[in-house]
Amino acid sequence: MCIRDRSEVEVMADAGIRDILLTSEVAGPGAFDRLVAIAARLPDFKAVVDNAWAVDQIASAARVRRVVVKLLIEIDVLTGRSGVVDSTAALALADLIRATDGVELVGLHGYAGHAQVQPEAVRRERNDPAMALLADVVETLREHGHEIPVLTGGGTGTASMDAQRGLLTELQAGSFLLMDVAYRNAGAPFENALFCRSTIISRPTPERAVCDAGQKTLTADSGPAEVIGRPGVRYLRGSDEHGSLVVEPVALEDDLAVGDVIQLIPSHVCTTINLHDVLVGVRDGRVEVVWPVATRGHVW
Ligand SMILES: Cc1ncc(COP(=O)(O)O)c(C=O)c1O
């Protein structure tokens, strides 16, 4: 299970999940001790690092607690985010980890985020050099005697091409489970399973309707949500609490009325779920389960 924040890891650990990779670097007061406390609790826990200072900090805290923390070096596979940028820097960090008590190198983390939510040709164009860079780094490290059992990366957009390539030992795809508009438009071959119910609260003109799902309900970082089952009714934009809908000429005969309930597909699953306390599981029109979003707001 790949998780971004320590507080999310703690929730997952409380729920009985054992094999967890923390995919973001940490820093700040108490950060390393908290990370090592998780490692002391979960023997399969792993964390990413991309700098020598973090390795030293984790190792010091680990020696105090008498544990060995499993580390993966994060490689910036041309995403332009965190991670060491080439095999020279990766080798220096790998050598440091090998020479330091309290930490153990178990793999490389190379998540090509820039290749994910894109049309297929762009996904391939961006993922090929990203994975070539990762392959180059792992080859260098192995030439210098580092065993690299874990090579982890990939997302919903590149999962099938990564599986065909066979370089990664773990795929980190997550959005495929519920999907969203952005991934659907990018051609990801999975069904949408996440919907938001919203009520029409105003119908000021034939061309305009307003629903009660604005940006407190649906994030807009990946574009507008999509109205389903109402051809010609388009979600234009969300303000704080309101969603403005355009009723296209083709749908002017639509009987969309105040009080009607519409269904929307969120444009970005990850950020939208973090706005909600629960997910309601529906099968054949009946509510079957209500899941609390236990990690909601756990961003520290
Ligand atoms: C490090 C990492 N791995 C995996 C994922 C999941 O990717 P996707 O949502 O494309 O399946 C993300 C998403 O942000 C991520 O940041």
The ligand as an ORCA input file, in Angstrom:
! r2SCAN-3c Opt
* xyz 0 1
  C       3.593      8.478     -5.537
  C       2.271      8.126     -6.146
  N       2.037      6.854     -6.524
  C       0.866      6.492     -7.071
  C      -0.151      7.408     -7.285
  C      -1.464      6.927     -7.888
  O      -1.540      7.211     -9.202
  P      -2.931      7.140     -9.983
  O      -3.876      7.998     -9.236
  O      -2.549      7.695    -11.289
  O      -3.348      5.732    -10.054
  C       0.047      8.752     -6.912
  C      -1.015      9.728     -7.132
  O      -0.925     10.878     -6.885
  C       1.290      9.117     -6.323
  O       1.531     10.379     -5.935
*
